[in-house]
Structure formats: structure tokens, C-alpha cells
Amino acid sequence: MRFSCSLGNTGQLCAKYGKQVVRHNSTDGGSLPQQARVVVCGGGVIGTSVLYHLTERGWNDVVLLEQGRLSCGTSWHAAGLVGQIKAGIAESKLAQYSRELYKKFEEEGHATGWKQCGSLSVARTKDRLITYHGIVTRGKLLRIGAELITPSEAKKLAPIIRDDDIEGALWTPSDGVVSPSDLVATFARLARKNGGEIIEGCRVENVLTKNLRVDKWSHQLARYMTQTKKIRVPVHPTEHFYVVTKPFGIDNMLPVIRDHDGQIYMREWSGGLLAGGFETVAKPVFHDMVPKDFEFQLLPEDWDHFQEQLQAVMHRIPTFKDAQLRHMTNGPESFTPDGKMVFGEAPEIDNYIVATGMNSQGITMAGGIGRATAELIVDGESSVDLWQHDVKRFLDLHNNRKFLKDRVTEIVGKHYLLNYPLSDHITSRNLRTSSLYSCLQACGAIYGQSCGYERPMWFDCDSDNVLESDRSFLYQTDLTFRKPVWFDAVREEYMACRQGVALIDMSSFTKFELKSAGREVVDFLQRLCSNDVDIPVGHVIHTGMQNYHGGYENDCSIVRMAENEYFVISPSIQQTRCMKWLRRHLPEDGSVNANDVSSMYTSLNILGDKSRDVMSRLTESSMLPADFPYFRCRVIDIGYATGVIALSISHAGELGWVLYIPNEYALHIYNRLLDVGKHYGIKHAGYLALRSLRVEKLFAHWGQDLTPATTPLEAGRAFRVKFDKDFIGKEALLHQKKEGVCKRLVQLQINKHDLENDIWPWGGEAFYRNGKLCGTATSAAYGYTLNKQCLIGYVHDTDEETGQLRPIENDFILKNAEFEVEIAGKRFPAKALIYSPKLVSMTTATSQYTATQPWSRN
């Protein structure tokens, strides 16, 4: 096996089988080796970290190529902050490992500039303190000490700050700083000592591939891939500013200070201060191409652009106004369309790995992402589950240069802005829309987006501005941690979904067609799916596609359209990821054909107790339970339209049908639905109503409650696993079934919560069992039937000495257990369930769908 790697701001990591060809332009007079197991292109902190971690694994037939000199890209002008607790658990684990590694290097005499000065984040508002509570919770889960402190306590830790306008602060004593150039040099030196080779002055101009396995960083080098399919690496550089003062008596151990509400950060620098920030509207740079000779260079100063951050620094540090400035640094930093880094195997070429888009977090992440990349090469997977950062979450649209340029102007500022529930991007919108977008907008639809697709979240039918285009998105003033402005409107939509009839546009869902000449497609899906897909034609099942550890690679609905044809429906964010998984396992003889047909259909969900009455008047096909029971599919005519795929499911546990309508018929059928439905009080509904319906019934959703790191046994869905057949992940699930699960999906119904005055749960809240931290929420919504806040999440039992999870049984949840949910520091008693609760029936249907069923390891 041969690998070629290239990482850093202009680098990537490439891997492949067989002969490897890398076109290069070497300027240092050195010669390249004839072959190498791994070639790393890019000598910044990420690339040198990858090289170091590969050599630590015993791989010494590796070489790093750098077009200039080591650290000449972004690494040399980085601020060097090392904060551990990030927005998610996975990236926090990476940062935690980085911190331990840098500390270890320094203790062993390898220069990194590591200094454990701690970090202090001040909160100007009570809403900011709410977010800090979430950080403390993640710290507890990872055993990283963090605490909320008073303004006066913050002042003692950092006497130079102004504290009369803050509500409190977050103190993380184990955080610190490093010297980025020293860190790069240490990674490089230790990699060389382990047998790795580094060649500077060598530009990679093209990569000729055949059966490639590549780990890649930059959008720019991806565009060089002229002899293969282009690789999507959606990052775009922006200008990033900070200033450095001359010494003015700053304590060497001053904590890193972050004023998120002022969008600034500060650290001690040679007796002075380094102060930078993340402005609300950033300045993209190098839109066409990064100059080839751009190394150890900076961009022009722009004091006018930095003025807002400069004023915020002087406000927080009053003595700063008397300090003498040494210089301003304006260097390029790359950001991604969603503010998350990009990692993993590229969907376009097998084994082509991407590691880039650190969003100004490269130093903090370098140790962890270097190890994760090395693990992916050596072991085939990372020890930290980074699915949320997977490059396969993107589509072609995300790689559009205009899309990226406009989006990153917003992403930079979001780095420090308050992350309210349902906050969404405002740039690069209205791109992917259903055929009915304008119709729904005229009816008051307030849109959110998923994977670039506009989806109606709720309908503001009472607004005077429903026809104004800017009202299509939530206003910033609509966002809150408390009772939202849409509560009553969503209640009406919810009730229509249960006891009346509602219409939800679900066109954003991913849709695939799989066919073969014979039974090949059946055998193929039987191998990929843990449920039995060899069902009668016209039947529908829910199934997971498990990975080799038994986790959910996908969770989908599968329809057997013919003996040799299936229709597969997956979540919106699965469009690229699922297709990659399918194609990876397709028979090599080409006997199975898989096509993405997501854009061919408009999908409408017609649900509620009166949905059968509406459907019966829409079509001449029988909608009677005996003729069209649950989990069936018929191809029907509606009005003058033909070829409508109707499924008797609603994704909400209510009576209903999802219609997959050829786009050219969508408007006709929509108008017919409204015309017939008006006699039954039909109402538009959005995804917030759907969320309340599913969370209240303990229906898990892929990407939130189901992930590659969770299994059907842990999620209470073992009844959907057929162990009497072979499928990917079977051995892992059998082993787990024997040994027991260490976490279990539950629903917690909160008691004694004041709807009007208490802060609401939105996901990520801590669960406590008998006073001990035992898990966190993955989904949250208000249950309009139960009239309670409902949360879904996993609970576990941790060994306090080792930190390891212990197997648990149902009794751990159901007996001698008092549960609490902590919301912004306040604990509420809660009732725990492991199966869907029995709700007051609002349907005349004789049978109801349940998502979970009892199971036993025995």
C-alpha cells in the first residue's frame, strides 16, 4: 500500500494503492524519494502533526513536502491559544489531547512555548452565562475542570479587566497557550528523529491518481486535480486581525481572556498584550487563488475594519489605551460553510482523506487532528468519532466559490456570537428550494435550511409581513433560550397533525433508487441493512445501515417498488454520505445501479386523524385500512397527475401518507390538496411541529439521536435487527448483545418546569441519576399532548475511579432511580422512559405505530 499526504493551509493528505505519481516543482535542489508509503504536502502545524503521529505509529517510510518553508502559511502568525472545551464533545476530545501533548512535549524539553495560564471568558449578558453552563457540562463529561465565577472572582484572576458590566465569567484553569512556530518545529524535529523525511521548497502542482487513497486539505489543490474528478474541499480564506503591544507590565501568567460579547480575545505576549477578534462581517481574500509566492507574508493593515474590535479591547482592558502598539497582524485564515472543520474520506475518490478548515482553531486542534488522521491511515478509522465534521456532509453547492465567499463573511463572526436555538445562516440562502417554496412563503412559512435546502420550520400566519422576503427567516430578535415566539403557532400545527389534517413539505429528504436485473439488489441491501429488506413488493420498512462497529451509518425507510427495485429515503444531511456508503459496497460487476433522485420529487406529508378522508377524495385508489394499511406503498393518480408514490407512513407516529410527487405535478397536487382539505380544516405545518411529535413519542433522528457511534441495541431498536441473516456490523452487535450495552436511549419528561419563566431545554442538557451525572440530551421539544418539556438522550453509568462506562440494564433506568435535568444550572425532576409513552389517542385508526419495542439480551 502506498500513501501520499498533503496537509496544512495549502496541503493535503493523499493515500493510494499501486503506482503513485505526484507532479512537483522542487526549488531546494533536493531529490524526491522514488516512493514513499505516505507523502504529506504542507508543512504547517497540521501537516507536521500528521507526519509526527504517523512516525510514532512506526511508519517511517513517509515524506512531507512543503512548497516554501515549514510553518510559512498560517501557522507562523497564529495566536497560539489552546482552549479545550469546544462546541461538541468530539472536537473537545481533540483539543484535550492536543493540550496534554503540548504539555508533555514541554516537560520533556521539547520547545512548544506551552504555558498553563488558564482561560477566562467574561459574560456581559445572562444569555451568555446560559451558554457557559453548557460548557461546564461538557467539561464535566470530559473531566475538564471549568466553573462559573462571579465578576469579582474574575477580577482577581485578571486584575486588568473591567468587571462592572459583566454578569459573571467562565474559568478553565487547565487551558493555556503555545508558541506556534516552536510547536511546528518540535513536530518536525521529532518526526525526523523517528525516520520521517521533510523536503522544503517543493510545490505539488498535480496529483495523478489511480485507485487513490488521499487525505487533503485545501480547496486550491483540489482544483489542481485535473486528471481525476475534482475533490470538494469547501474552505475559503478570510482576513484575520490582531494587534501586539510593546511591554507594559502584563503578568506573564495572565489568563487568556475572551470577551465573546465583544468578539475579542487577549493573551500575554512578551510583557504586552496580543489582542484580536472575530468581526461580525469578515473580509474574504484570495477568492480566485492563493498566490504561489505567498509565504511568511501578511496582508495589508486595515485599521478601519479592526476599529470595532479595537474599541472592545480598550473597553475590556482600560489600560490598553495607554499601551504602545508594536504592530498589527493581518493574515489569512480559512473558514468553512458551517464553521466546523472538514475531515474524513472524500466522497469522490476512495480513500482520499481530507483534514482542513480549522476555522482559526488549528493550533488547538493540531495534536488531536494529527493523531486522528494518522489513525485513519493506519487503522482505517479514528479513535474519536468525527462524523459531524465529515467532508461527506457537503454537496457540490458548498464548493461554489461565490457561495463560499459570501458565507464566510458571516461564519467568522459566528465564532463568538451567541448560538441561540434555531439560529441559522443568513448568507448564501434560497438556493435549494422545493417546487412549492413561493406558495408556502406566501402562506407565512418561516424557513430554516438543512444541507442548503430551505425547509419550512413554522408558519407565521398572523404576521403582517408574510409576503416580505426578509421574513422568510427567523429574525435575530425571535431567538431566545426561553419560550419562543412561535410556541402558539406550532401548537396549532401540532394539533392539526394529530386531530385534524396537516400538510408538511418534506422535499429536502434524500431519495435513492436502486435497481438490478435480477436479485442482486436484494442481496446487496440485505448485506447493508440490519433489518430484513426481502419484503413483499409494495411494503415499507425502517432500517439502519450499520457500520462495522454496529453504529448507525444511516437510518432510512426502504420501499420495495418491484422484485428488483427499491426506493430509499434518508435524512437531508445524508445525501452525499449515504451515496458514498452505497457505492463503496456496490458489486464490482456493476450489477446494481444506485441513483440519487432527491431533486426529482416534491415530497408532501399529509397527516392527522382526517388525512384518510382528504386522501380518499384526492384519488380513486382506496385509502381504506384493509386496502392501504400502515407501511405500504402504492403508485397512485391524484387529480390529473400520475406516478405519485404514496407511502402510508408519517414520520410522526400519526395516521398519514407521504407523497413523492414528480416535480412537474407538484403545484397541481398542492392546489388539489388545499381545495379538498379546506373542507377538513387543513393546515400548513413545519418541522418544529414534526420535532415536537417525534420527541414526545421517543422517535430518534439520525444526526441527533442516532449516529455512527450509537447502535440499535443502545437506541432501543433491536427489534429492527434481524440476526438470522448476515449484514455489516452483525458481529459487533452480537458481541454487544452478549456483553451488554453501556448507554441507553431514554426520554425524560420534565416536571415542575415553568413554561413562561424558566429557561427551556434545547439539547445538550445534563442528565443526573440519584445526583450523579449520567448523560446529556440529544433532542428536546415541548410535548403539546403531555404538556411537558420532553428530552431524548443517552444515560450511562460511569466508574468514578477509571471513568469507564459500565454495562447497564433497564432496571438502572426504571428502578430506584431519581432523574433530574439540569438547565442552565437549575435542576428539574424528570420521569424516565425507555419506550414510547402512551399518549391520549386523537385518531380513529385501529392500530398505531411505535418506534420502540421491548427486547432482552436473553
N, C-alpha and C positions, 0 to 999 in steps of 0.2 A: 504494500500500500504506500502511496506517495501523497504527501500533503503539501500544498502551497498556501502560505498565510500572509495576510497583509492587514495591518490594523493601525489605528491612530486617526488623526484628523483627515489624513488623505490615504489611509491604509485599509487593509482588509485581511481576512484570513481565508486562504484557499486550500482545499484538500481534494485529492482525486486518486483514482486508480489508474495504473498504467502510465504511459509516457506523459510528461508534463512539459509544456512549452510556455515560458514567460518572456515576452519581449521586454527588453530593458535598455536603459541608456546610462551606463556607468560613467561617472566623472572622476572617481578617485583612483583610477588606474588599477584597481583590484580586479581579480578574476572571480567569476561566479563558480561555485561548485557545479559539477556536471549533473548532480542530482542531490536532492535533499528530501528527507521524509516530510518536513514541514518548511514552508517559506513564509515568513511573516513580512508583510510590506507595510512599513510605517513604524518609525522609532520614537513614538510618543509614549506616554505613561501606560496606555492600554497595550500597545504592541510589545513593549519591553516586559510588561507584566505577563502577557501570554507566553512569551519566549521563556521567561524565568520559570513559570509554572510547568511548562512542557518539560524543561530540563530537570526540574525537581521530580518529575514522574519517570525519569530515566531516559527520556528521548533526547539524545544529544546530536542526532543527525538532523539538525534544524538550523535554519539561517534566517536572519532578519535583514530586510532591505529597506534602507531609508533614503529618500530622494535627496535630502540635504544632510543635516547633521542631527544627531539624537536630540529630541525634545524641541526641534526648531519650529514646530507647528503651533498648537495651542498650549501644550503642556508648560512651556517655559514662562508664560505670562499668567498662569493660573494663580488664584489667590491662596490655594493650599488649605482650604477649610476641610475638616473631617468631622462631619456630623453623622451620627449613627441611625437615628430613628427617622425613617422616611415615611412616605405616604402609604406604603404597603409593607407587609411582612417580608416578602421576598427580597426587595431592594434593601430593606433594613438589615437582613442577614448578610448581604454582600458588603454593606458598609461596616457592619460589625466585624466581619472577618478582616476587612482592609485595616481597620483601626488596630486590631490585635497584631496583624502582620507588621505594620509600620512600627509599632511599639517594640515588637520582638527584634526587628532589624536594628533599631537604635540601641537596645540593650546589648546586642551582640557586637556593637562597634561599627555597624554599617550606617553611614550618614543618611538620614532622611529629614532631619530637622524636626522630628516628632517632639511635640510639647503638649502634655496633657493639661491644658489650661481650662478645660470645660467650656460649655457654651451657655449663653444666657439670652433667651428670647423674651422680649417685653411685649405686653399686650396693651394696646390703647383702648380696646373695647371689650365688653363682656362676651361678644360673639367670638372674638379671637381667643379668649380663655376657653370657650367651649371646644375649639379645635385643639387646644393644648391638652385638654383632658383626654382626647383621643390619642395623642402622642404618648401620654403617660401610660395609657392602657397597652399600647403596642410595646412600650418599654418593659412593662411587667411580663408580657408574654415571652419576651426575648431575654429577660433578666438583665436589662439595661436600666440602671438607676436613673430615674427622672422624676422630678417633683415640681409641683406648683408652689410658688413662694409669693410673699407679699411685696409690694413696692419697696418698702423699707429694707427687706432682706435682699432684694435685687440691688439696691443702692450700696449695701455693704460689700457685695461681691464685685461690683463695678462702680466705684465711687465717682467716676467721671460722668455717669449718665444723669440725665434729668429724669426724675421719677414722679413728679407731681401730676402728671397727666396719664399715668398708666394704671390699669386695673389689677395688675399682677404680672408674674413672669414665670417662665419655664426654665428650670435649671437642670442641665445634664452634665454632671461633673466629669464623666469619663471621655467626653469629646475632646478634640484638640486640633492642632494644625501641623502641617509639614512644609518643607521646602520642596516644591515640585521638581526643580532641576536636580536636586540631590536624590530625590526618590527615583527619578528616571535613571540616573547614573548608577544607583545601587542595584536596581533591577537588571540593568545591562551587565554590570560587573559580575554579579552572581550567576547570571545566565552564561556568560563566557566561561566562568570558572567551572560550570557544570558541563561544558562542551558545546554550548551554542555558539554560532558564528554570527557576527554583525558586519554588514557591509554598508557604508555610508556613501552618499553621492551616487546612488543607483536608483533611477526612476523606473517604475513599472509602467509601461505605456500600453500594454495589452496582455491579455491572458487568453491563450488559445486552449480550448477545453475539449476534452473527450472523457465522458464519464467522470466529470469533475466532482470533487468534494472541496468546497471553498468556504472560508469564513471571511466576511467582507465588511469593511467599514463604510466607505464613502459613496455618496451619490455620484461624485465625479468619476471615480474609477469604474463604477458600474456602467457609466455611459461609454467608457472605452471598450466595453465588451462587444466589439463589432462582429466577431466571428462566432458568437453564441447569442442566445436570446438575452436581451437586456435584463439586468437584475434590478428589482425595485429596492432602492435604499432611500426612503423618504426623509432626508435631512436637509436643512438649509442654514447657512451661517448668518448670524446677525452680529452687529457691533455690540461689544460688551465693555462697559466702562468701570474703572475705579481710579482713585487718586491715592497717592502716597505722600505723607508729610515728612518733614525733617523731624529729628527727635525733639520732643517737648515734654519729657518726663513721664511717658506712659510706662506703667508697670509691665515688666516682661511677661508676667503670668496673668495679664488681663484676659478674662474670658472672651471668646468670640461673642460679639454682640449682634443680635439680629432684631431689627425693628420691622417686623413683617408689614405692619400697617403703614409704615413709612417707606416700605420697599427697599430697605438698605441693610447692609451688613458691615461689620468692622472687626478688625483684628489688630493686635500689636505688630509692628514692623520696625525693628531696629530702633526702638525707643520712641517711635512715632506711631502713626495710625495708617492702616490701609483701609479705605472705605469705598464700597461700591454698591451697586443696586441693580434692580430689575424693573425698568421703567414700564409704564402701562402700555405705551406704543413704541415698539422697538424699531430699529433700523436694519433691514436686511442688507446683506452685502454679498458680493461675488455671485450675483444671480446667474450669470452665464457660465463662469468657470473660475476656479481659484487660479490666480497667476502661477505659472510654473516656478518662478523665482521667488515666491513669497515664503521666505524662511527667516526666522528671527526678526520679523518685521512687525510693525504696528500700523494701525490705521490712523488717519488724521484726528487730532483732538477735536472735540465738539463740546465746548463748554455750555453752549446754549441748550443742547439736548440733555446734558447732565445736570442742568440747573436745579430741577425739581429734587433729584436725589441729594445734591449738594446742600440744599436748604434743609432737607430732612436730617442730614448728618449734623449740621450745625444746631438744629433744634434738639436732637437727642444728646449731643456732646457739646455743651455750651462753650467749652474751652477750645473747641476745634477752630472757631473763627479767628483765634489769635495765632494758630499754628502756621508755619511756613510750608507751602506746598513744594514738594520735590518734583513731582511730575504727574501727569495723567497717563494712564494706560488705556488704550482702546484697541482691543484685539478681537478677532473673530471667534465666536463660539457657535457650535451647531446645535440646532433645536429640531424637534420632531413635530409632526402634526398634532399629537395629543399630549406632548410633554413627558412621554415615557421613552426610555431608551429602547433601542432596537437590537434584538438578539435572536439568534437561532438559525435554523436551516432555511435558506431561501427557497421559495416555492418553485422557482423557475428551473433550477438545476439541482439534482440530487446532491446532497452532502456539501452544499455551498453555504457556509455559515457566516452570519452577519453579527457584528458587535460594534455598535456605533450609537451616535445620537445621545450623548450623555447629558445633554441639557444643562451644561455648566456644573455637572456633578462628577466629572471624570476622575478627579483626584480621590474623592471619597469612594468611588466605585471601582477604581483601578485594580486593587488587590482582589476583590471579590469577582469581578467580571473576568479578570485574567485567569483565575482558578476555574471559573465556570466554563470558559472557552476551552481551556486545556482538558477539562473533564469531558466536554462534548466530543473533542477529537479522540481522546484516548479511550474513554469508556462508552461513548455513544450517547451520553446524557449528562446533564449537570446535576449535582447533588442538591441544588436549590431549584425549585420549580419556578421557572421564569415565564410561564405561559402568557401572563399579562403583557409581557414585553416582546412576545414572539413577533418576528417580522411578518409572519403569515396573518397578522391581523389587518394588514393593509391590502388595498386594491390598487389598480393602475391609477385611479384618480388621485391618490395620495402622493404619487410620484410626479404629478403635473407641476412644472416649475412655477407657474402662476399661482396655483393652489398653495404650494409651499410658501412662496414669498409672502402672500397675503396672510396665511395662517400664522407664521412665526412672529409676525408683528404683535400678535396677541399672546402667543404662548410664553414669551419671555416674561411679561408682566404677571401672568397667572402663576408663575413660580412662587410668588409671595402673596398673591391676592387671596382673600377668604374663599375657601372652597365650599360654598353653600350647596345644600342638596338641590339637585336638578340644574345646577349651573351648567351652562353649555357654551360652546364656541359661538362667536358672532361673526367671524370671518369665514370666507370660503363656504358659504351656505347656499341652499336652494339649488343644489347640483343634481342629486339623485332624488327624484320625486315620483310618486305614483301617478297614474293617469288621472286620478281624481283630486290631485293636490289643490287646484284652484277652487274646485267645488267645496271641498272641506274647509278651505281657508275662508270662503265666503260665509260658511256656517259657524265661524268663530274658532276654528282649530288653532290651538297653540302648539307649535311644533318643537320637538327635540330631534336630535339626529343620532343615528347609530350607524357606524361604518359609512358615514357620508350620506345616509338615506334619511330623508325627512319623514318623521312619524308623528301623528297627532297624539300629544300627551293628554290633552283635555280640551274641552270646548267652552269658550267664554261667550256663551250665548247672550249674556246681558250687557256686554260691553258696547259702548257707543262707537268703538273704533275697530269693529271686527273686520272691516274691509280695508283697513290700513295695513300695508305690507309690513311695517315695522312691528306690528302687534302679533306677527306670526311667531315670535319668540318670546320667552319669558323676559320681562324687564328685570333689571338688577333689583329694583325695589320690590319685586314679587318674591324675592328669595329670602328665606328665613330658616332658622333652626326650630322654630315654633310652629304653631298652627298655620298652615299655608292659606293663601288667598283662594285657592281652588277647592278647598275642602267641601263646601256645599255643592258645587257644580259636579264634582266627582261622585259625591253621594248619589245624586240623581242618575248619573250614568251607571253607577254600580247597581242601583235598584232596577233600572231598565234591563240590565244584563241578567238579573235574577228573576224578577217577577213580571217583566214586560217583554220588550224586544229591543235590541240594540244592534248597531252596525259599527264594526271596528275595521278600519283599513289596516291590514297586516301584510301589505305587499312587500315590505322590507325583508321578510323571511327568505332564507336561502333555499333554492329549489334545484334538484338534480334529477335527470332521467338516466337510468341505467338499463342497458339492453344487451342481449346476446342472441345468437342464432338458436342455441339450444339451452340446456340447463346451466351453462357456465355462469350466468349472472346470479343464479340461485346459490351455487356453491361459493361464489365469490363473497356474497353478502353473508352467508352463513359463517364464513371464516371471520368476517369483520365485526359482525354483530353478536352480542351476548344473548339476545332473545332469538327465538325461532322465527325466521323470516319465510320459511317454506309454508306459507299460509295460503288459503284459497284465494283465487282471483277476486278482487273487489273487497278484500279485507284490509284493515289498517292496524298496525301495532306501534307501540312506543318501544324504543330500544336504545341501549347505549352501544357505542363503539368504544371498546376498552383498549387501553394501551397495554404494554407487556407487564405493567405493574397492577393492572386491573382498574386503573383510573379512567375517568371519562375523557377520551379523546374527542368524543362527540356525543350528543344526546339528541335523538331525532325521532320523527314519525316516518314510517315507511309504508307505502301503499303498493300492493301488488296489482298492477294495471293489466297484466297478461301473464301467461305462463313464463315468458322470458323478458318481462319488462317491469321495472319498479320506478316509483316516484318517491323521492326522498326530500323531506322538509326539515331544515335545521335553523338554528338561530341566525340572525343577521350577521353577527360577527364571525360566523363560521364559514363564510363564503370561500375564502382562499384556503383557510386551514383544512377544511373538510375535503376540498378537491385535492389538495396535496396528499392527504391521507389515503384517499381513494386511489389516486394514480400511483402512489408508492406500492400498493398491493395488487394492482391490476395484473392479470395473467400476461406473461411476456409474449404469448402468441397473439395478443390483440383480440381475443375472442369476446371480451367485454368492453362495451363502449360507454363512457361516462361523460355526460354533457351538463354544463351549467345552464339552466333555463330560468334563472332568477328574474331576468328582465323581460321574460315573455308573458308573464301573468300578473294581473292585478288580483290581489287576494283580499276577500271580504269575509269577515267573521260575523255571521248572523246568529245571535244567541239570546236566550231568555225563554221564559215559560211560553210566550206566544210565538216563538220563532217557527214552530211547526205550522201554525196557522198561516203565517206570512209565506213560508216556503211552499205550502200547498197551493196557494193562489198564484205563485210565480211560475210554476212549472206543471206540466201534465204528468210528470213522474210522481208515483205515490210516495208520500212522506210518512206514511203510517209506520208505527214501530215494527210491525211484523214484516214490512217490506224494506224498511230502511232503519235498522237498529243501530245502536252505538258501534263505532269502529268499523264502519263500512264506507265504501266508495262507490259512487255511480257517476257516469258521464251523462249529463242531462242537458236539455234545452231550457232556456229561460227567455221568455218573450220570443224575439226573433233570432236570438243568439244560440249557437250550437257549440258543442265541445267543451262545456263547462264541467270541470272536475269538482264534484261535491263530496266532501268528507263529513261524516256525522260525528265530528268532534268540535270542541270549542276552545280548547286550551285553558279553560277556566272551570271545568267541572260542572258546567251548566248545560242544559239542553241547547243544542245549536249545530250549525253547519259552517264549515269554512269552504268558500267557493274560490276555486282557482280559475280565473276568467281570462281568456285570450285578450290582450290589451285592447284590440280594436273593438271589443264588445263591452268594455268596462263602463263607459258612460251610459250606454243603453240600459244595461242591467242595473246600474246605480239608480237611474231615474225610475225604473220599474219598481225597484225596492222601496223608494221613497213614496211612490204613488200608492202601492199596495199597503205599505207599512203605516201610512198615516192613519188608516182605519184602526190600527192597533197601538197607536202612540209611539211609533218607532223613534228612537233617539240615537244620535251620534254619540259614540263613546271613544275614549282614548286609552293609551297604555297605562295611565295611572289607575283607572278603574280595573283594568286587567290585572295589574300588580296587586291591588287590594284583594281581588278574587282569589288569586293563586296563593298569596301568602297566608290568607285566612284559612285556606284549605291545606296548607303544608305541601304545596306543589313546588318542587325545586326547579330552578332555572339554570341552564348551562352558562358559565361565565360568572355566576354569583355563588350559587349553592352547590353546583356540580362543576368540578374542574379536573384536569389531569391528575391531581393529587388526591382525589376522593373516589371511593369505589361504591358500587351498588349496595354492598353489604353495610357500609357506613351510612349510606343515604336512605336505608330502609327500603331499597328497591331490589332486593334479592329475588323477589317473585318474578321479576322480568329477566332473570338469568336462567338459561337452560343448560344445566351442567351435563345433560345427556348428549351433547354434541361438542365438537371441537371449535374453539374460537380464540382469537388473540386475547390474552390475559386470563385464560381459564386456570392455568396452573397457579397463578398468583392469587386468584380468588379462592381456589380450593385451599390453598395454604392459609389464607386469612380466615376462611370459614372454620378451619381446624384450630387455629391459634386464638381466634377471637379478634374483634375489632377494638381499636384503641380510641376511636371517636365515633360519635353517633349524631346524626341529624335530628334535631328536635324543633318543635315550635314552643316558644314561650309567650304566654298571654299575660300582659302586664296588668296588675291590679293597683288600685289607688293612684292612678295617674290622672292629673288634672288636665283635661283636654285643652282648656283655654290658657292656662298659665304655665304649665310645666314645659320644659324643653322636650321636643319629640325625639324618638329614636329614628335614625335614618340608615342604620347599618354600621357595623364596626363596634357596637356597644359591648362592654364586657359582661359575661355571664358569671354568676357566683353560685356555687352549691355549698350550702352549710357554711357560708362565709369564705370559701376558698375559690379563687379564680379558676374557672373550668372551661372557658371558651369565649367566643365572640359571635356576634350576629353577622350573617352574610346577606340577609334581606330583611326589610322592615316595611310595614304598611299598616294603616288603620283598617280594622275589620268592621265594616259597617253593619254586619249582622250580629256579631259578637259585641259590638260597641266597645272594643278594646284595641289597644295597640298590640299588634302581633309581630313577632320576630321569628325568623328562621336562622339557625346556626348550628354549629357542632359543639358538643360538650365532650370533655375528656377528663381523665384522672391522671394527675402528674405526680411522679415520685419526687418529693420535695428535695431529697438529697442529690439525686442524679439528674433530675429534670426530664427523665424519660417518661413516655406515656405508658400506662398500664392498660391491659385489656379490660373492657367493661361489659357488663350485661345490662339488660333492660332494667333490672332492679336498681341499678345505680341511679337511674333517672326517676323511676316510678315509686320507689320505696325509701322511706327515711331520708328524704331529700327535700330541702327547702331552697328554692331557687330565687335569685334576685337578678335584676338587670340594672346595671349602672349607666345612667345617662348624665353626662357632664358632671360627674362627681356625686350624684344623688342616686341612691339605690331604691329600687321599687320591687316589692314582692311579685313573683310571677308563678304561673302554673305551667308545668312542663308536659308536653305530649309528644309521643313518638309516632302516632298515627293521625291521619286527617280527622279533625274534630267533626262531630255530628252537628250540623247547622240546621236551623229551622228550615224545613223544606218550603221552597217557593215555586216548585214545579209540579206539574201534573204527571210527569214521566213516572213510569212504574219502576225504573231502575236508575241508579246513579253511579257515576264514575268515581272511583277512589284511586288516589295516586300511590298510596302505601298500603301494604298488607302485612300481617304478622308473619314472621319467619323464625326459624330456630336453627341454631348450629347443629343441633342433633338430628 
